Amino acid sequence: MRGRKVLLVNPWIHDFAAYDLWARPLGLLIVGSVVRRNGVEVSFIDCLGDDLASDRRPGGHGKFRRSTIEKPEPLGFVPRTYARYGIDPGEFARRLEEIPAPDAVLVTSMMTYWYPGVREAVGIVKDAFPGVPVILGGVYATLCTDHARLASGADYVVAGTGEARVIELLCSLWGCSAEYVPDEDDLDSLPYPAFDVMDNLDSVCVRTARGCPYRCAYCAAPVLSGSPSYRKTRAVIEEILHWERSRGVKDVAFVDDALLTPRPRALEFLGGLASKSGDVRFHCPNALHAREISSEVARLMREAGFVTVRLGLETADAFRQRATGGKVTNDEYLWAVDALVGAGYESRDIGVYVLCGLPDQEPEEVLDTVRFVLSSGATPLLAEYSPIPHTPLWDEAQKASPYPISDEPLFHNNTILPCAQRRFLEVFPEIKRLALTGRRASWTPCARDP
């Protein structure tokens, strides 16, 4: 494989809204490092253009550059502006002209309903490099593989974890053998992601494990990541220190599906961070499992420098909690908030995801959950439900949705609340007002047993 060239592409987002919460194409950059380990020259173009964002916050997150584009026909009924998030297509084409023709192009993908941005990027790549194979991986490629093969324009679609599969595919295309084939079951054996190919690197994403022990009905983690596998604490800390020392990175976002499970491992990991991380700030944009947050865990999180804390309550309805996976009870959630407050976190620091628009969900359930979160002294964050193929809730979602969600991934878009019933849609503005005004108000935590 030596002497070959590969281009990595992180495509645009096409959507009604998008915000950069430490968004980094982690999987693509890991694959890039694996390819580079085999002597391949790697280049990278980020269509999201994080270095060109119009409003970056000191913590490493902010707004993407945004330009209004025509809505795709299936979403023409939505009374909102549709946009491309990232750099101008002309800028992308110019960057392609500046690099030598690669021997292959690797493109990643995220939300299923963001595939128009993938297709646009693939099309421009193919115009620039006719005959060069384009390989697509990522979330959309895994969850909607058949659709991706038909609609993305890519020559090859790789579903699931891609480190070894991409190497195998490239060897087949190039008629060569690999010097290094990764062991996907040993996460510590993988090279660090190729963050060094990014300009203006103000934050990185780190994964301490792959997979999740829970099987929530609305979540695709088991499909995307398989059974849980874990890295060693020392290896994770060494990676964090590497980026701090080599690039001056002070903000690290953990993108695990279940960062704090199992708890003994979390205590070891957090203790190691508290003793070694210095002035690095840690962020958890993915939901933490409240069940695992004891007073000791919360104290270590605070000492280690965790500043962005998100909990996954989803609903305060006990029946739905059990029906969707049983990952938390209301008492466990309240104990977690108590522990975080006791460790020094304030209401604005503790964001709690509230899932809304589930099949057959009544608006009162969400209103009650928002009030429950506010009364607990935390901050509610509405998470509109997006139906995800291959999840346990998918069949129910197909029955509930008035849209052909099995045929057109654009109808997975959470903006349209694709599985909500008419009455829910009518009450939804009230839900948003309650969540927003409650977040701005001063709420007194309710009394409860520790």
HUCOR-V925970 format. One record per backbone hydrogen bond with DSSP energy under -1.0 kcal/mol. NH is the residue of the N-H (numbers start at 1). CO is the residue of the C=O. If there is no record, write none. Layout:
NH | CO
NH | CO
This chain:
3 | 39
4 | 1
6 | 41
7 | 104
8 | 43
9 | 106
10 | 45
13 | 85
15 | 83
20 | 62
21 | 19
26 | 24
29 | 25
30 | 26
31 | 27
32 | 28
33 | 29
34 | 30
35 | 31
36 | 32
37 | 33
38 | 35
39 | 36
40 | 35
41 | 4
43 | 6
45 | 8
47 | 10
49 | 46
52 | 49
53 | 50
57 | 61
60 | 57
62 | 20
63 | 55
67 | 84
69 | 82
75 | 72
76 | 73
78 | 75
80 | 78
83 | 15
84 | 67
85 | 13
86 | 65
87 | 47
92 | 88
93 | 89
94 | 90
95 | 91
96 | 92
97 | 93
98 | 94
103 | 5
105 | 133
106 | 7
107 | 135
108 | 9
114 | 111
115 | 112
117 | 114
118 | 114
119 | 115
120 | 116
121 | 117
122 | 118
123 | 119
124 | 120
125 | 121
126 | 122
127 | 123
128 | 124
129 | 125
132 | 129
135 | 105
136 | 156
137 | 107
139 | 109
142 | 138
143 | 139
144 | 140
148 | 144
149 | 145
150 | 146
151 | 147
152 | 148
155 | 134
156 | 134
158 | 136
166 | 162
167 | 163
168 | 164
169 | 165
170 | 166
171 | 167
172 | 168
173 | 169
174 | 170
175 | 171
176 | 171
186 | 183
189 | 186
190 | 187
194 | 29
195 | 193
197 | 194
198 | 195
202 | 200
204 | 251
206 | 253
210 | 229
217 | 324
219 | 216
224 | 220
225 | 221
226 | 222
229 | 210
231 | 208
236 | 232
237 | 233
238 | 234
239 | 235
240 | 236
241 | 237
242 | 238
243 | 239
244 | 240
245 | 241
246 | 242
247 | 243
248 | 244
249 | 243
252 | 281
253 | 204
254 | 283
255 | 206
261 | 258
266 | 262
267 | 263
268 | 264
269 | 265
270 | 266
271 | 267
272 | 268
273 | 269
274 | 270
275 | 271
276 | 272
277 | 273
280 | 277
281 | 250
282 | 305
283 | 252
284 | 308
288 | 310
292 | 289
293 | 290
294 | 292
298 | 294
299 | 295
300 | 296
301 | 297
302 | 298
303 | 299
304 | 300
305 | 301
306 | 301
307 | 282
308 | 282
309 | 349
311 | 351
312 | 288
314 | 353
315 | 313
321 | 317
322 | 318
323 | 319
324 | 320
326 | 321
333 | 329
334 | 330
335 | 331
336 | 332
337 | 333
338 | 334
339 | 335
340 | 336
341 | 337
342 | 338
343 | 339
344 | 341
345 | 340
349 | 346
351 | 309
352 | 379
353 | 311
354 | 381
355 | 314
356 | 383
361 | 358
367 | 363
368 | 364
369 | 365
370 | 366
371 | 367
372 | 368
373 | 369
374 | 370
375 | 371
376 | 372
377 | 374
378 | 373
379 | 350
381 | 352
383 | 354
385 | 356
391 | 388
393 | 217
394 | 391
397 | 393
398 | 394
399 | 395
400 | 396
401 | 397
405 | 403
407 | 404
408 | 404
411 | 408
412 | 409
413 | 410
416 | 413
417 | 414
420 | 417
425 | 421
426 | 422
427 | 423
428 | 424
430 | 427
431 | 427
432 | 428
433 | 429
434 | 430
435 | 431
436 | 432
437 | 433
438 | 434
439 | 435
440 | 436
441 | 437
446 | 375
